[in-house]
């Protein structure tokens, strides 16, 4: 993709940057621990990253949130390996870090005070033979958990919930790791809740080998009340005293057909609170009645199982690709790269909005709502490309 005006660019210089090769190193080290991890490992690896793209931006370029793009690079490489060598790599992780920040007036001095309430991550993707890790993302292992008591002592919030998010791990023969849920109540008006570099609010971490996608991230205000709001991809929210902010992070993708999961494993998930009774029946074909397996009902549910695609991207991306499929996107990018760098991002956005007029001001709540007539929207996109990006 062309470089962007926002801070997601990764300045690799077009070289074998570690963020472009990290997952290859992980793969090699995982399957052959006798291979020395040194420069020679990558002597035969080449990269092709044209200048003026998001992975090799031209100066000046904003790069402050490049970690978010690096996570997507890792997912893309793992997905490509999964297509070439099925069964070798895990499903993608929740793939996001949600640094939840509170800005408020200090009670003693009146000065503005900024506190990181918690850095929240998702779950890891499932892999052949094992579920993903719940509430932990191995690709973001340098983030510490902040004790809630410390947070409450330092700033004007009360943490009302902090735990694993049910039904967030992608369904599979091996389940994706669950995301997290944290709810905190604002104690002072004039406070602002901020997020930076948030991801997985639009498209889900995909499932592999017939597995299902993990849940998307969400940020809710005053959930389960008449005044509930879904903020989508949070930037800055000016909070009022008493507001309850709930942040739900993404789960990892599932691996393998969930209707082949051991029913006892699904039952354990229900008992542990990782999966609800309803999701066990819907996603795994496992019937749980009063905390016990109903084997007859489970057999009946699984008898109606439909064939599943190798990659389960979730309804949002399935809807998106009915308009923006690979052929159209590749043609768009190829033509955009012929233009001066300064024009590319704005024109790309303009093309998207020609197909999806509701995209302007879109917050990431549900992209599927904007896909109302895929055929007509594809035609509108093609017309816009012919006008603004002639071949």
MARLUM-431637 format. One record per residue (C-alpha): residue in three letters; x, y, z. Coordinates in steps of 0.05 Angstrom, whole numbers, plus 5000, padded with zeros to 4 digits. Layout:
# residues N
ALAXYZ ...
END
This chain:
# residues 391
UNK500050005000 UNK502350724989 UNK505151085050 UNK500051455091 UNK499552135124 UNK498051815191 UNK503451505236 UNK503050785211 UNK509050805164 UNK514950335177 UNK521750625156 UNK525350005132 UNK529650345080 UNK527649775033 UNK532449315070 UNK531548655108 UNK528749025167 UNK527548585229 UNK520148735227 UNK519848445157 UNK523547805175 UNK521747675248 UNK516547135234 UNK521246765187 UNK526346735242 UNK521046495292 UNK518945955243 UNK525945695230 UNK527845715304 UNK521445355324 UNK522444775276 UNK529944705279 UNK533244955343 UNK540144755318 UNK540145315266 UNK544645895290 UNK540846545295 UNK545747005260 UNK546547415197 UNK547446805153 UNK540246595167 UNK537747135121 UNK543147155068 UNK538446825018 UNK532347255038 UNK530647844994 UNK525348375004 UNK521948794952 UNK519249434983 UNK518350004934 UNK519750714958 UNK513651114977 UNK509950525007 UNK507750435078 UNK513649965089 UNK518750425057 UNK516251135063 UNK519651745034 UNK521652305080 UNK517952645113 UNK513352095139 UNK509751995205 UNK512151355239 UNK510051405312 UNK505150825310 UNK509250365265 UNK508549795315 UNK501249705293 UNK503449605221 UNK509049135243 UNK503848685276 UNK499948665210 UNK506348485174 UNK507347895221 UNK500147665209 UNK501047725133 UNK507447315132 UNK504446775177 UNK498246755132 UNK502546685069 UNK506346105100 UNK499745785120 UNK497445805048 UNK503945525021 UNK505045005076 UNK498444855111 UNK498844635183 UNK505744935195 UNK503945605228 UNK498845835279 UNK492946285268 UNK494247025279 UNK493847315349 UNK489147865372 UNK494348315341 UNK493248955379 UNK495549335439 UNK490649805472 UNK494450315515 UNK488750585556 UNK490551285578 UNK486851755625 UNK488052505624 UNK485152895682 UNK486453485729 UNK490753325789 UNK486653445852 UNK492453765890 UNK495654215838 UNK490254275784 UNK495454105731 UNK493853625676 UNK495852915695 UNK496452335646 UNK496251605670 UNK496550955631 UNK490950555664 UNK492949905630 UNK496149655566 UNK491249135541 UNK492848595490 UNK488948025458 UNK489847275458 UNK494646865416 UNK492346465356 UNK491045725361 UNK496145235331 UNK495944505311 UNK495044105374 UNK494044685423 UNK489345255440 UNK491845965439 UNK494046305503 UNK488446695536 UNK489447435549 UNK496647435527 UNK499847615461 UNK506847325453 UNK508547845400 UNK507548405452 UNK511348095509 UNK514748735533 UNK508449005565 UNK507448935640 UNK500748875675 UNK499349465721 UNK496449275789 UNK489349535792 UNK490249785863 UNK496050225839 UNK491750505783 UNK485950665829 UNK490751005878 UNK493851435824 UNK487851685785 UNK480451815788 UNK477651145766 UNK474750515797 UNK476249865760 UNK469649485761 UNK471848895717 UNK478348615691 UNK478647915663 UNK478247455602 UNK472947615550 UNK468047035537 UNK466846815465 UNK472647225438 UNK477446665418 UNK476446425347 UNK472645755345 UNK476645165322 UNK478744455335 UNK483744855376 UNK480845495403 UNK484046175395 UNK486246515459 UNK481146975490 UNK481847725492 UNK480948155554 UNK475348585582 UNK476449175627 UNK471149645654 UNK472750265694 UNK468350825721 UNK470351555715 UNK470251925782 UNK471452635757 UNK468353045701 UNK473253365653 UNK477152715645 UNK479052455576 UNK480251735556 UNK485251645499 UNK487651085455 UNK493351065405 UNK494850585349 UNK488750155363 UNK487649585314 UNK482849005300 UNK476649445307 UNK474549325235 UNK477048645213 UNK478048035257 UNK484147585268 UNK482647035218 UNK481946295230 UNK486145775195 UNK484845075167 UNK477345145177 UNK477845535242 UNK473746145257 UNK475846865266 UNK476947175335 UNK472547745360 UNK474048465342 UNK476148995392 UNK470749455419 UNK470250065464 UNK463550175498 UNK460850735542 UNK455550575594 UNK454149885565 UNK447449555583 UNK444150225596 UNK439350645553 UNK445151115539 UNK450050585514 UNK454850785459 UNK459750405417 UNK465650875405 UNK468950435353 UNK476350585344 UNK477551055402 UNK481451695393 UNK479552165449 UNK473252105490 UNK471352685536 UNK468352315595 UNK463352535647 UNK463352345720 UNK460051665728 UNK461451425656 UNK463150685653 UNK468350545599 UNK468849825575 UNK474549595531 UNK474248905498 UNK480448655462 UNK480848165404 UNK481647415411 UNK486346995369 UNK484146605308 UNK481945875314 UNK485345285281 UNK481544705250 UNK474144565242 UNK470844745309 UNK465644185299 UNK471443695307 UNK473543975375 UNK473343475431 UNK466543585465 UNK469843515533 UNK474544085515 UNK468544515495 UNK465144335561 UNK471344545600 UNK471245205564 UNK464045315583 UNK465345145656 UNK471445605657 UNK467546185627 UNK471546215562 UNK465546015519 UNK458246125533 UNK453045565528 UNK450045915467 UNK456745965431 UNK458445245447 UNK452245025410 UNK452845525353 UNK460345505341 UNK462344805363 UNK456044395356 UNK456544215430 UNK450244205473 UNK451144355547 UNK445244275594 UNK445844465667 UNK453344425664 UNK453643735631 UNK454543485561 UNK448243285523 UNK451242775476 UNK444942635437 UNK443843375423 UNK451143465407 UNK450842905355 UNK444743235324 UNK448043915321 UNK454243645289 UNK450443255237 UNK448443905205 UNK455444195200 UNK457044555135 UNK463644565098 UNK468245125122 UNK473345535082 UNK480745445096 UNK481146165122 UNK475446435164 UNK475947195158 UNK469447375191 UNK463247735164 UNK466348425161 UNK472048245114 UNK467547775074 UNK462948375062 UNK468848845047 UNK471748374994 UNK465248344956 UNK467049054935 UNK474649114946 UNK477148444920 UNK484448284907 UNK484148464833 UNK481249154844 UNK485749304903 UNK492049094865 UNK490049524805 UNK488750114851 UNK495450054887 UNK499249964822 UNK496350614794 UNK497051004859 UNK504450844862 UNK505351214796 UNK503151864829 UNK507252334872 UNK507652094944 UNK503952694970 UNK497652534930 UNK496951784943 UNK493751735012 UNK488452265000 UNK486551984932 UNK486151274960 UNK481351515013 UNK477351884961 UNK476751254920 UNK474250864980 UNK469151394995 UNK466651384923 UNK464650654934 UNK462550745006 UNK459751445017 UNK458551285091 UNK465951175102 UNK467251915117 UNK466951975193 UNK466551215201 UNK468950995270 UNK469950255258 UNK463550005290 UNK461249525235 UNK463949595164 UNK458749105139 UNK453349635147 UNK456650045093 UNK456449475042 UNK449249555018 UNK449749374944 UNK456449054927 UNK455449044851 UNK453549774848 UNK459049974896 UNK464249594855 UNK461749964794 UNK462350634830 UNK469450454850 UNK471350254779 UNK468350904752 UNK472251314803 UNK478750954785 UNK477551084711 UNK476551824726 UNK481951954777 UNK486851384763 UNK486651244688 UNK490550624668 
END
